[in-house]
């Protein structure tokens, strides 16, 4: 395959030039201004951006246990449609990924898909926050990191010990930061919107209190600690401060948290309900500032499918979470690049090379000899999300005009998604 005339954007090297790319045997064989040798397949990318295949460090494929919402196969299809060639699944399945048998089964089934699917293991057995899993055995069986995502670690000493063990194994540990002591109704910010709905909601201090604690524990443990789906401006200030002190902190921003505010709940109802919740415009702007200055180094979707029946329940009963894989890149272009907050290379950095470095993956780069993983997209095409490859459709962005359309996704030299009819 030869990819012709695309604007090749590689955040790892800083390359942003019109180049041709020759792919052989699943690898990048050559990058040059003009490649004219014969090839069975010519992919014309004139007017398009050719970036490294996107990497999402935080997805829920609901498999095993909740496959009426999503499964590994439909999750892979949604990923490919969104430009993702690599994803990392969370451990809060049923059974929980807290043992090598479940982990190996997930990885074996994932290996049959067209994209690269990695699996994080739980930190605690059955996500109870008390008994630590056998991290060494799970890492040796293929776990790429550890997280009890969906549930916070409330025992500080347990959390600290888990961080130290993760540091010894040189793997990231990712934390869901919401202290339930402060929360009455989760999924909605405690503020003007929750007041209008007549409920208390989830105040930002629920996140900030645990972020403050875990920033200190990260500093003392030396671990690579990921603060997942950050939602509060105060949390960002804490991470910024502790990074300067030397803590190996990383922060995720989701597309919904940098695109929407709590007001979306009034418009979209349960489709805008998630943990942690959408907060104020000031918080949203601080998330964008954190992305711009590098305090937040990852963009991750927290892709969380739920059935229509579940999301049709009253707002205090419906589950939290939205799908995000198929709209993530477009939301980054629409709400970060177009307004001038980030350059295209900065956006792709947080969606490719940064996650690859954190998880020690040999992807997220466009260099000769590297795996031929690409997202090829039109940065100016407008489109409206209507139908999804995911089993679920719980998104507040359905029907909204977005800019930036994935045209091809290529993984290991194979076209795994094409928008070209």
ABEGO torsion letter per residue (X at the ends): XBBBGBBBBBAAAGBBBBBBBBBBGGBBABBBABBABBBABBBBABGBBBBBBBBBABBBAGOBGAAAABBAAAAAAAAAAAGBABBBBBABBOBBBABAAAAAAAAAAAAABABBBBBBBBABBGGAGABBBBAAAAAAAGBABBBABGBBBABAAAAAAAAAAAAAAGBBBBBBBBBAAABABBGBBBEAAAAAAGBAEBBAAAAAAAAAAAAAAAAAAGBBBBBBGBABAAAAAAAAAAAAAGBBBBBBBBAAAAABBAAAAAAAEAAABBOBBBBBAAAAAAAAAAAAAGABABBBAGBBBBBAAAAABBAAABBBEBBAAAAAAAAAAAAAAAAGABBAAAAAAAABAAAAAAAGBABGBBBBGBBBBBBBBBAABBBBBABBABABABBAABGBBBBEBBABBBBGGBBABBABX
